[in-house]
């Protein structure tokens, strides 16, 4: 296979967006048709794009609030470079580049929620409730009561994972999924302390991702790759509320 015929993820995204030259697009299309793995990867990207469109698309049709427009029209004072501003700029640049290690060096990882989540994953304690399926309303109601938030049960079947167990704790819940080769993937749900954060790292031989907003703290753990965790995390976080 010549170097030109190799297709990386950036080129797959460009093909999906219709941004490739016609001759290269034809070459990519032929390789996708001949390679089931490549076709599966493209299907995953297409699904992710549709999910983002579903989540954020309606916002594009909403008018900007009047007070936002008023603030935008106000004269801008000359910025004063402070250490806080330097740190904010650096954090934005690091997140944009996806350099997780550097980002964690600036923002300490709060290990308490992660340690609690991994402990729940290993111990099997808590109140176990029967799982009748992902769309079982009783399961969603149970985890909603435990966390004191209105939540749904995420559907991870797109990545080959099915809900296998649900355990409830005081103020928390754990959803367990079984995936390819019966690999365990867990979601630990807890009320947030109000700070927003997103982080992904290795802990205890597992890939761990914490996604936290002003209300919910979600800790995900499993024996998965970085790329798989990114997709699973996106499906899990959006699936809890959609």
ZIMOHU-V557234 format. One record per helix or strand of 3 or more residues. SS is the DSSP state (~ for helix, > for strand). FROM is the first residue (numbers start at 0). LEN is the number of residues. Records with the same first field share a line. If there is no record, write none. Layout:
SS = FROM-LEN ; FROM-LEN
This chain:
~ = 2-3 ; 8-8 ; 21-13 ; 35-25 ; 65-8 ; 82-15 ; 99-7 ; 110-13 ; 136-11 ; 156-3 ; 179-3 ; 225-14
> = 126-3 ; 161-8 ; 171-7 ; 183-8 ; 196-7 ; 205-7 ; 215-7
